[in-house]
């Protein structure tokens, strides 16, 4: 099992930046594919992006491409979500998720992940 704790959320003006962190404990972090999801007010939880277990491959949804960057530090058991050029529509609770796998793939579905953090609020003001 793995426990996930997100941090780094907050209030930022449009055009600003935030870096979210997701610290993992309890298992071998390098065996987990990691995903970032978000849930805006009145919306479904949606996939934002993910990174393979090795950190060699990343995947983003179109709405954040070129603005968000995911990285994974297996030595520190932490995954990061760097968010630049933030927009009001990025306002949401952001969650990291983990799935243990032997495969070098990135999962996109909520049901593909077994472990979730508690979420961190990101609010972007216009």
TORPA-4810 file (N, C-alpha, C, O; in nm, 3 decimals):
<nodes>
NODE_1_0.083_-0.119_0.000_0.000_0.000_0.000_0.087_0.124_0.000_0.205_0.120_0.036_X
NODE_2_0.027_0.235_-0.041_0.097_0.363_-0.040_0.002_0.470_0.013_-0.118_0.468_-0.015_X
NODE_3_0.057_0.562_0.088_-0.019_0.676_0.137_0.030_0.801_0.065_0.150_0.820_0.045_X
NODE_4_-0.065_0.885_0.025_-0.033_1.002_-0.055_-0.080_1.129_0.016_-0.191_1.135_0.068_X
NODE_5_0.006_1.229_0.018_-0.029_1.357_0.080_0.010_1.470_-0.015_0.128_1.489_-0.047_X
NODE_6_-0.091_1.545_-0.059_-0.066_1.658_-0.148_-0.041_1.785_-0.067_-0.087_1.798_0.047_X
NODE_7_0.032_1.876_-0.127_0.054_2.008_-0.068_0.084_2.106_-0.180_0.111_2.068_-0.294_X
NODE_8_0.078_2.235_-0.145_0.117_2.338_-0.240_0.004_2.416_-0.302_0.027_2.510_-0.378_X
NODE_9_-0.119_2.380_-0.270_-0.231_2.455_-0.325_-0.241_2.593_-0.263_-0.170_2.627_-0.169_X
NODE_10_-0.332_2.673_-0.319_-0.350_2.807_-0.267_-0.426_2.895_-0.363_-0.485_2.849_-0.460_X
NODE_11_-0.423_3.023_-0.332_-0.490_3.125_-0.414_-0.386_3.198_-0.496_-0.284_3.244_-0.443_X
NODE_12_-0.411_3.210_-0.626_-0.317_3.277_-0.715_-0.396_3.355_-0.819_-0.507_3.317_-0.855_X
NODE_13_-0.337_3.463_-0.867_-0.401_3.540_-0.973_-0.382_3.472_-1.108_-0.288_3.395_-1.127_X
NODE_14_-0.472_3.500_-1.199_-0.460_3.448_-1.334_-0.324_3.486_-1.391_-0.277_3.599_-1.376_X
NODE_15_-0.263_3.390_-1.457_-0.129_3.411_-1.512_-0.018_3.368_-1.419_0.098_3.361_-1.459_X
NODE_16_-0.052_3.340_-1.295_0.046_3.300_-1.197_0.080_3.153_-1.203_0.034_3.080_-1.290_X
NODE_17_0.162_3.110_-1.106_0.210_2.972_-1.102_0.196_2.914_-0.962_0.197_2.986_-0.862_X
NODE_18_0.183_2.784_-0.959_0.186_2.707_-0.835_0.254_2.575_-0.865_0.249_2.525_-0.977_X
NODE_19_0.319_2.518_-0.762_0.371_2.383_-0.774_0.310_2.297_-0.666_0.324_2.324_-0.546_X
NODE_20_0.242_2.193_-0.710_0.185_2.097_-0.617_0.282_1.981_-0.598_0.352_1.941_-0.691_X
NODE_21_0.285_1.930_-0.477_0.365_1.814_-0.446_0.275_1.704_-0.393_0.172_1.729_-0.331_X
NODE_22_0.316_1.583_-0.419_0.244_1.467_-0.368_0.350_1.372_-0.312_0.424_1.308_-0.387_X
NODE_23_0.355_1.364_-0.181_0.454_1.280_-0.115_0.393_1.145_-0.084_0.282_1.135_-0.031_X
NODE_24_0.468_1.041_-0.117_0.420_0.904_-0.096_0.500_0.836_0.013_0.619_0.864_0.033_X
NODE_25_0.434_0.747_0.082_0.502_0.668_0.184_0.439_0.530_0.191_0.322_0.512_0.157_X
NODE_26_0.517_0.435_0.234_0.462_0.304_0.260_0.494_0.196_0.160_0.469_0.078_0.187_X
NODE_27_0.550_0.233_0.045_0.580_0.129_-0.053_0.685_0.179_-0.150_0.728_0.294_-0.141_X
NODE_28_0.726_0.096_-0.240_0.831_0.132_-0.335_0.774_0.223_-0.442_0.700_0.178_-0.531_X
NODE_29_0.808_0.350_-0.433_0.745_0.450_-0.518_0.773_0.427_-0.666_0.690_0.460_-0.750_X
NODE_30_0.886_0.371_-0.697_0.923_0.352_-0.838_0.839_0.247_-0.908_0.849_0.231_-1.030_X
NODE_31_0.757_0.175_-0.835_0.670_0.075_-0.897_0.532_0.130_-0.927_0.443_0.055_-0.970_X
NODE_32_0.511_0.259_-0.904_0.379_0.320_-0.920_0.376_0.417_-1.037_0.462_0.505_-1.050_X
NODE_33_0.275_0.401_-1.121_0.237_0.506_-1.214_0.155_0.609_-1.134_0.073_0.571_-1.050_X
NODE_34_0.178_0.737_-1.161_0.110_0.843_-1.087_0.024_0.928_-1.179_0.060_0.954_-1.294_X
NODE_35_-0.088_0.969_-1.126_-0.176_1.057_-1.202_-0.215_1.178_-1.120_-0.216_1.175_-0.997_X
NODE_36_-0.247_1.285_-1.189_-0.304_1.404_-1.127_-0.446_1.423_-1.184_-0.467_1.415_-1.305_X
NODE_37_-0.538_1.447_-1.095_-0.677_1.472_-1.132_-0.721_1.602_-1.066_-0.656_1.652_-0.974_X
NODE_38_-0.831_1.655_-1.113_-0.888_1.772_-1.049_-1.040_1.766_-1.056_-1.099_1.704_-1.144_X
NODE_39_-1.101_1.832_-0.959_-1.247_1.838_-0.954_-1.289_1.980_-0.923_-1.271_2.030_-0.811_X
NODE_40_-1.345_2.045_-1.025_-1.393_2.181_-1.009_-1.532_2.182_-0.949_-1.598_2.078_-0.941_X
NODE_41_-1.578_2.299_-0.907_-1.711_2.310_-0.846_-1.821_2.257_-0.938_-1.834_2.303_-1.052_X
NODE_42_-1.897_2.163_-0.890_-2.007_2.108_-0.967_-1.966_2.022_-1.085_-2.048_1.993_-1.173_X
NODE_43_-1.841_1.981_-1.087_-1.791_1.903_-1.201_-1.745_1.764_-1.156_-1.723_1.738_-1.038_X
NODE_44_-1.731_1.678_-1.256_-1.674_1.546_-1.231_-1.523_1.559_-1.211_-1.460_1.654_-1.259_X
NODE_45_-1.468_1.463_-1.140_-1.322_1.458_-1.127_-1.264_1.418_-1.262_-1.306_1.319_-1.322_X
NODE_46_-1.166_1.496_-1.309_-1.111_1.472_-1.442_-0.960_1.452_-1.437_-0.890_1.505_-1.350_X
NODE_47_-0.914_1.374_-1.531_-0.770_1.348_-1.546_-0.702_1.474_-1.598_-0.750_1.536_-1.693_X
NODE_48_-0.591_1.510_-1.536_-0.512_1.625_-1.580_-0.387_1.578_-1.652_-0.350_1.630_-1.757_X
NODE_49_-0.322_1.478_-1.594_-0.201_1.424_-1.655_-0.146_1.313_-1.570_-0.193_1.289_-1.458_X
NODE_50_-0.047_1.244_-1.624_0.012_1.134_-1.550_0.155_1.111_-1.592_0.203_1.166_-1.692_X
NODE_51_0.224_1.029_-1.514_0.363_1.000_-1.540_0.388_0.853_-1.512_0.335_0.797_-1.417_X
NODE_52_0.471_0.793_-1.596_0.498_0.651_-1.584_0.581_0.621_-1.459_0.635_0.712_-1.396_X
NODE_53_0.591_0.496_-1.424_0.660_0.458_-1.301_0.804_0.502_-1.301_0.856_0.539_-1.196_X
NODE_54_0.870_0.498_-1.415_1.010_0.541_-1.422_1.025_0.693_-1.429_1.131_0.748_-1.400_X
NODE_55_0.917_0.759_-1.468_0.923_0.903_-1.491_0.963_0.942_-1.631_0.977_1.060_-1.662_X
NODE_56_0.982_0.842_-1.717_1.029_0.870_-1.853_0.920_0.920_-1.946_0.948_0.988_-2.045_X
NODE_57_0.795_0.887_-1.914_0.684_0.924_-2.002_0.582_1.006_-1.924_0.551_0.977_-1.809_X
NODE_58_0.531_1.109_-1.990_0.426_1.190_-1.931_0.314_1.208_-2.032_0.334_1.196_-2.153_X
NODE_59_0.197_1.238_-1.980_0.078_1.255_-2.063_-0.005_1.367_-2.001_-0.021_1.374_-1.879_X
NODE_60_-0.059_1.454_-2.086_-0.141_1.565_-2.038_-0.269_1.574_-2.120_-0.274_1.534_-2.236_X
NODE_61_-0.372_1.627_-2.057_-0.490_1.659_-2.134_-0.463_1.788_-2.212_-0.376_1.868_-2.174_X
NODE_62_-0.537_1.808_-2.319_-0.510_1.921_-2.408_-0.521_2.055_-2.338_-0.447_2.148_-2.370_X
NODE_63_-0.611_2.066_-2.243_-0.637_2.195_-2.180_-0.519_2.245_-2.095_-0.514_2.363_-2.062_X
NODE_64_-0.426_2.157_-2.060_-0.313_2.199_-1.976_-0.179_2.184_-2.048_-0.075_2.223_-1.993_X
NODE_65_-0.180_2.129_-2.166_-0.054_2.112_-2.240_0.016_2.246_-2.260_-0.047_2.346_-2.295_X
NODE_66_0.146_2.245_-2.237_0.223_2.367_-2.253_0.221_2.458_-2.131_0.297_2.554_-2.124_X
NODE_67_0.132_2.427_-2.035_0.124_2.509_-1.913_0.161_2.428_-1.788_0.221_2.481_-1.694_X
NODE_68_0.126_2.301_-1.786_0.151_2.216_-1.670_0.263_2.117_-1.701_0.278_2.071_-1.814_X
NODE_69_0.342_2.087_-1.599_0.449_1.989_-1.613_0.447_1.896_-1.493_0.445_1.940_-1.378_X
NODE_70_0.449_1.766_-1.523_0.453_1.664_-1.418_0.593_1.605_-1.414_0.652_1.575_-1.518_X
NODE_71_0.645_1.589_-1.293_0.774_1.523_-1.277_0.767_1.430_-1.157_0.682_1.444_-1.070_X
NODE_72_0.858_1.334_-1.155_0.855_1.229_-1.051_0.997_1.209_-1.000_1.090_1.186_-1.078_X
NODE_73_1.012_1.218_-0.871_1.141_1.195_-0.807_1.129_1.067_-0.725_1.079_1.069_-0.613_X
NODE_74_1.175_0.957_-0.782_1.159_0.828_-0.713_1.245_0.822_-0.586_1.208_0.755_-0.489_X
NODE_75_1.356_0.889_-0.586_1.441_0.889_-0.467_1.374_0.960_-0.350_1.392_0.924_-0.234_X
NODE_76_1.295_1.063_-0.383_1.225_1.139_-0.279_1.080_1.092_-0.260_1.008_1.144_-0.175_X
NODE_77_1.039_0.995_-0.340_0.901_0.942_-0.334_0.798_1.055_-0.347_0.700_1.061_-0.273_X
NODE_78_0.823_1.141_-0.443_0.736_1.257_-0.461_0.710_1.280_-0.609_0.799_1.264_-0.693_X
NODE_79_0.588_1.318_-0.639_0.552_1.360_-0.773_0.506_1.505_-0.765_0.444_1.547_-0.668_X
NODE_80_0.539_1.580_-0.870_0.511_1.723_-0.871_0.421_1.759_-0.989_0.421_1.694_-1.093_X
NODE_81_0.344_1.864_-0.968_0.266_1.922_-1.076_0.297_2.072_-1.077_0.248_2.148_-0.993_X
NODE_82_0.379_2.112_-1.173_0.411_2.253_-1.191_0.306_2.316_-1.281_0.286_2.271_-1.394_X
NODE_83_0.239_2.417_-1.232_0.130_2.479_-1.306_0.165_2.625_-1.334_0.181_2.705_-1.242_X
NODE_84_0.178_2.658_-1.461_0.210_2.794_-1.503_0.094_2.852_-1.584_0.005_2.778_-1.629_X
NODE_85_0.095_2.983_-1.600_-0.009_3.051_-1.680_-0.148_3.006_-1.637_-0.232_2.971_-1.720_X
NODE_86_-0.170_3.007_-1.509_-0.297_2.957_-1.456_-0.414_3.043_-1.499_-0.403_3.165_-1.513_X
NODE_87_-0.526_2.976_-1.518_-0.650_3.041_-1.562_-0.758_3.017_-1.457_-0.750_2.921_-1.381_X
NODE_88_-0.859_3.103_-1.453_-0.968_3.080_-1.357_-1.032_2.943_-1.372_-1.077_2.885_-1.273_X
NODE_89_-1.037_2.891_-1.492_-1.097_2.759_-1.514_-1.011_2.645_-1.460_-1.055_2.529_-1.461_X
NODE_90_-0.891_2.674_-1.413_-0.809_2.573_-1.348_-0.846_2.557_-1.201_-0.795_2.468_-1.132_X
NODE_91_-0.934_2.643_-1.152_-0.977_2.634_-1.013_-1.042_2.499_-0.985_-1.136_2.460_-1.053_X
NODE_92_-0.990_2.430_-0.886_-1.038_2.295_-0.855_-0.964_2.242_-0.732_-0.866_2.300_-0.686_X
NODE_93_-1.014_2.132_-0.681_-0.936_2.052_-0.586_-0.853_1.955_-0.670_-0.906_1.882_-0.754_X
NODE_94_-0.726_1.954_-0.645_-0.633_1.869_-0.719_-0.594_1.747_-0.634_-0.562_1.758_-0.516_X
NODE_95_-0.599_1.632_-0.700_-0.568_1.507_-0.633_-0.455_1.434_-0.706_-0.449_1.436_-0.829_X
NODE_96_-0.368_1.371_-0.630_-0.276_1.278_-0.693_-0.327_1.136_-0.666_-0.397_1.111_-0.568_X
NODE_97_-0.290_1.047_-0.756_-0.336_0.909_-0.747_-0.223_0.817_-0.789_-0.133_0.856_-0.865_X
NODE_98_-0.227_0.695_-0.739_-0.120_0.599_-0.766_-0.177_0.463_-0.800_-0.280_0.419_-0.748_X
NODE_99_-0.106_0.396_-0.890_-0.138_0.257_-0.921_-0.007_0.182_-0.937_0.081_0.223_-1.012_X
NODE_100_0.003_0.073_-0.866_0.121_-0.010_-0.877_0.111_-0.090_-1.006_0.007_-0.149_-1.035_X
NODE_101_0.220_-0.093_-1.082_0.217_-0.163_-1.210_0.357_-0.204_-1.251_0.457_-0.144_-1.211_X
NODE_102_0.362_-0.308_-1.333_0.490_-0.348_-1.393_0.504_-0.288_-1.532_0.607_-0.304_-1.598_X
NODE_103_0.399_-0.218_-1.577_0.394_-0.167_-1.713_0.441_-0.022_-1.720_0.422_0.055_-1.626_X
NODE_104_0.501_0.013_-1.832_0.547_0.150_-1.854_0.439_0.229_-1.927_0.461_0.285_-2.034_X
NODE_105_0.320_0.232_-1.864_0.210_0.305_-1.926_0.150_0.402_-1.825_0.176_0.394_-1.705_X
NODE_106_0.068_0.493_-1.877_0.001_0.593_-1.794_-0.149_0.571_-1.806_-0.204_0.565_-1.916_X
NODE_107_-0.212_0.560_-1.693_-0.356_0.537_-1.690_-0.431_0.670_-1.685_-0.386_0.764_-1.620_X
NODE_108_-0.544_0.676_-1.752_-0.621_0.801_-1.759_-0.750_0.798_-1.679_-0.806_0.903_-1.648_X
NODE_109_-0.797_0.682_-1.646_-0.928_0.673_-1.581_-0.920_0.677_-1.430_-0.824_0.629_-1.369_X
NODE_110_-1.024_0.735_-1.369_-1.027_0.739_-1.223_-1.024_0.599_-1.165_-0.958_0.575_-1.063_X
NODE_111_-1.094_0.508_-1.227_-1.103_0.372_-1.173_-0.976_0.292_-1.196_-0.964_0.179_-1.146_X
NODE_112_-0.881_0.348_-1.270_-0.754_0.279_-1.293_-0.659_0.292_-1.175_-0.560_0.219_-1.166_X
NODE_113_-0.687_0.384_-1.086_-0.597_0.413_-0.975_-0.652_0.357_-0.844_-0.772_0.360_-0.818_X
NODE_114_-0.561_0.307_-0.763_-0.600_0.240_-0.640_-0.586_0.328_-0.516_-0.654_0.305_-0.416_X
NODE_115_-0.498_0.426_-0.522_-0.469_0.507_-0.404_-0.481_0.655_-0.440_-0.442_0.699_-0.548_X
NODE_116_-0.536_0.730_-0.345_-0.563_0.872_-0.366_-0.517_0.954_-0.247_-0.522_0.909_-0.132_X
NODE_117_-0.472_1.076_-0.276_-0.447_1.171_-0.171_-0.575_1.240_-0.129_-0.682_1.213_-0.183_X
NODE_118_-0.562_1.329_-0.033_-0.679_1.397_0.023_-0.721_1.517_-0.059_-0.831_1.570_-0.040_X
NODE_119_-0.635_1.562_-0.149_-0.667_1.676_-0.233_-0.615_1.806_-0.176_-0.601_1.822_-0.055_X
NODE_120_-0.586_1.900_-0.266_-0.543_2.033_-0.226_-0.614_2.135_-0.316_-0.622_2.117_-0.437_X
NODE_121_-0.663_2.241_-0.254_-0.744_2.339_-0.327_-0.653_2.437_-0.403_-0.558_2.492_-0.348_X
NODE_122_-0.686_2.456_-0.529_-0.622_2.559_-0.611_-0.731_2.655_-0.657_-0.828_2.613_-0.719_X
NODE_123_-0.714_2.782_-0.627_-0.810_2.883_-0.667_-0.737_2.990_-0.748_-0.639_3.049_-0.701_X
NODE_124_-0.786_3.014_-0.869_-0.725_3.113_-0.957_-0.823_3.228_-0.975_-0.934_3.208_-1.026_X
NODE_125_-0.783_3.345_-0.933_-0.871_3.461_-0.943_-0.844_3.536_-1.073_-0.732_3.538_-1.124_X
NODE_126_-0.949_3.597_-1.125_-0.936_3.669_-1.253_-0.899_3.814_-1.230_-0.884_3.890_-1.326_X
</nodes>
